[in-house]
Amino acid sequence: MPRRHNPRQGRPQRTKQKRRDNPGESFRCAGCRLDVSFVAPGTAHRNHCPNCLTSLHVDSRIPGDRRAGCHGRMVPLSLSVRPDGEWMIIHSCLACDELSANRVAGDDNALVLLRIALRPFDNRLPERALLAL
């Protein structure tokens, strides 16, 4: 019989290939234009700016696969919390209106995260996202 997942023990991580050979590489944020390193504490695939939490739509279904054809700007809408207590940023793509969840990295701006967590739902969420709640 397969073992059941216990949410208190944390979700087991599958092994992932690193995207970059050079850890000193960086990208420029599409929101605040800050140069951001690909190295991020707490995640193997940095996909958002730690300053403003803006991202680009580059991943398809699997984090780090970089197979999305859209490459539109993704803005943070809200936060979600997994059963094990890990925070996730909910992003919405401004080009194709797709939603995605990204892990919070250890160096993300705590003030910006709290502002997103505390602001009320308004018309910033797409209607289909509200229907899924």
C-alpha angles and dihedrals in degrees: 000000000000118000117254120236114249109208092205092063094054130247114292112242121228118223114266134195116241114246097212131046092197111063090193092069119113142183133217116246115243090215111042098011092235117152105243127194119230089227109095129172112238099019138064095212118046109203104160139051113261090214104053100006092233116149141184123240097246104126123076117193101325121057109249097016093113091204102127113118096202103073089184125152115272120206125200112252106171146332130255130192124217120222089257091058099256115142121230127195114224110216129190122205112231092206104048101012093234119152124223137175121225129187117249110247123222094248098048116129105267093202092056091047091052092047090054092046094050102042114098125245111266135148092311091090119078113245093244090056091054090049090053093056 
